[in-house]
Amino acid sequence: MGAQDYVAAIAFGAVIGVVARILLPGRQGIGIILTVLIGMGAAVAGTWAADRWDLRSGRLVTVWHHRYDWEVLAVQLGIAVVGIAIAAMLAKAFSTDRDR
């Protein structure tokens, strides 16, 4: 994977973060900016992990003239879901709002 794959992962990471947040049940006490940042980080980490472990299914989806592998997208989304869940738990644990 080249540098353009990582740049595309950052751009696509915002969408991945929002999708991961939608997949998590219940209300998360984190804002949209943190959600997008976690999605971007997860996309970069997922791209790195897929490159490191040579994950390629051969089934591609084209978005904005860039081709993505389904396995790489699944790894990115999984990392985003875990990251958002951890951030939501930390936000709830350190919240001063006792009504939650």
The 8 nearest C-alpha neighbors of each residue, nearest first, counted from 0:
[[1, 4, 50, 2, 3, 5, 46, 47],
 [0, 2, 3, 4, 5, 6, 50, 7],
 [1, 3, 5, 4, 6, 0, 7, 8],
 [2, 4, 6, 1, 5, 7, 0, 8],
 [5, 3, 7, 2, 1, 6, 8, 0],
 [4, 6, 8, 2, 7, 3, 43, 9],
 [7, 5, 3, 9, 8, 4, 2, 10],
 [6, 8, 4, 10, 5, 9, 11, 3],
 [9, 7, 5, 11, 42, 6, 10, 12],
 [10, 8, 39, 12, 6, 7, 11, 42],
 [9, 11, 7, 12, 8, 13, 6, 39],
 [10, 12, 8, 13, 9, 14, 7, 15],
 [13, 11, 39, 38, 15, 9, 42, 14],
 [12, 14, 35, 16, 38, 15, 11, 39],
 [13, 15, 17, 12, 16, 11, 18, 38],
 [14, 16, 12, 18, 38, 13, 17, 76],
 [38, 17, 15, 19, 35, 13, 14, 34],
 [16, 18, 20, 14, 19, 15, 21, 13],
 [19, 17, 21, 15, 20, 16, 14, 22],
 [20, 18, 80, 22, 16, 21, 17, 79],
 [19, 21, 17, 23, 18, 22, 16, 83],
 [20, 22, 18, 19, 23, 17, 24, 16],
 [23, 21, 19, 20, 18, 24, 80, 17],
 [22, 24, 20, 21, 19, 25, 80, 84],
 [25, 23, 22, 26, 21, 20, 27, 84],
 [26, 24, 27, 23, 21, 22, 20, 28],
 [25, 27, 28, 24, 23, 87, 29, 20],
 [26, 28, 87, 29, 25, 20, 84, 88],
 [27, 29, 87, 90, 26, 91, 30, 88],
 [30, 28, 27, 87, 33, 90, 31, 34],
 [31, 29, 32, 33, 34, 28, 27, 35],
 [30, 32, 34, 33, 35, 29, 17, 36],
 [33, 31, 35, 34, 30, 36, 29, 37],
 [32, 34, 36, 35, 31, 30, 37, 29],
 [33, 35, 31, 37, 32, 16, 36, 38],
 [34, 36, 13, 38, 16, 32, 33, 37],
 [37, 35, 33, 39, 38, 34, 40, 32],
 [36, 38, 40, 34, 39, 35, 41, 33],
 [16, 39, 37, 12, 35, 41, 15, 36],
 [40, 38, 12, 9, 36, 42, 41, 37],
 [39, 41, 37, 43, 42, 38, 44, 36],
 [42, 40, 44, 79, 38, 78, 39, 43],
 [41, 43, 75, 45, 12, 39, 8, 40],
 [42, 44, 46, 40, 45, 41, 8, 5],
 [45, 43, 41, 47, 46, 42, 48, 40],
 [46, 44, 75, 48, 42, 74, 47, 43],
 [45, 47, 43, 49, 44, 48, 42, 50],
 [46, 48, 44, 50, 45, 49, 51, 43],
 [49, 47, 51, 45, 50, 46, 52, 44],
 [50, 48, 54, 46, 52, 51, 47, 53],
 [49, 51, 53, 47, 48, 52, 46, 0],
 [50, 52, 48, 49, 53, 47, 54, 46],
 [51, 53, 49, 50, 54, 48, 47, 55],
 [54, 52, 50, 49, 51, 55, 48, 47],
 [55, 53, 49, 52, 50, 70, 56, 71],
 [56, 54, 57, 53, 70, 68, 71, 49],
 [55, 57, 58, 70, 68, 54, 69, 59],
 [56, 58, 55, 59, 68, 69, 70, 54],
 [59, 57, 56, 68, 69, 60, 55, 70],
 [58, 60, 68, 67, 57, 66, 69, 61],
 [59, 61, 67, 66, 68, 62, 58, 69],
 [62, 60, 66, 65, 64, 67, 59, 63],
 [61, 63, 65, 64, 66, 60, 67, 11],
 [62, 64, 65, 61, 66, 7, 60, 11],
 [65, 63, 62, 61, 66, 60, 67, 7],
 [66, 64, 62, 63, 61, 67, 7, 60],
 [65, 67, 61, 60, 59, 62, 64, 68],
 [68, 66, 60, 59, 61, 69, 65, 72],
 [67, 69, 59, 71, 70, 58, 72, 60],
 [68, 70, 72, 71, 59, 73, 58, 67],
 [71, 69, 73, 72, 68, 56, 74, 55],
 [70, 72, 74, 68, 73, 69, 49, 75],
 [73, 71, 75, 69, 70, 74, 76, 68],
 [72, 74, 70, 76, 71, 75, 77, 69],
 [75, 73, 77, 71, 45, 72, 76, 78],
 [76, 74, 45, 42, 72, 78, 73, 77],
 [75, 77, 79, 73, 78, 74, 15, 72],
 [78, 76, 74, 80, 79, 75, 73, 81],
 [77, 79, 81, 75, 41, 76, 80, 82],
 [80, 78, 76, 82, 41, 38, 77, 81],
 [81, 79, 19, 77, 83, 82, 78, 84],
 [80, 82, 84, 78, 79, 83, 85, 77],
 [83, 81, 79, 85, 84, 80, 78, 86],
 [82, 84, 86, 80, 85, 81, 87, 79],
 [85, 83, 81, 87, 82, 86, 80, 88],
 [84, 86, 88, 82, 83, 87, 89, 81],
 [85, 87, 83, 89, 88, 84, 90, 82],
 [88, 86, 90, 84, 27, 85, 89, 28],
 [89, 87, 85, 91, 90, 86, 92, 84],
 [90, 88, 92, 86, 91, 87, 93, 85],
 [91, 89, 87, 93, 88, 92, 94, 86],
 [90, 92, 94, 88, 89, 93, 87, 28],
 [93, 91, 89, 90, 94, 88, 87, 95],
 [92, 94, 90, 91, 89, 95, 88, 96],
 [95, 93, 91, 96, 92, 90, 97, 89],
 [94, 96, 97, 93, 91, 92, 98, 99],
 [95, 97, 94, 98, 99, 91, 93, 92],
 [96, 98, 99, 95, 94, 91, 92, 93],
 [99, 97, 96, 95, 94, 91, 92, 28],
 [98, 97, 96, 91, 94, 95, 28, 92]]
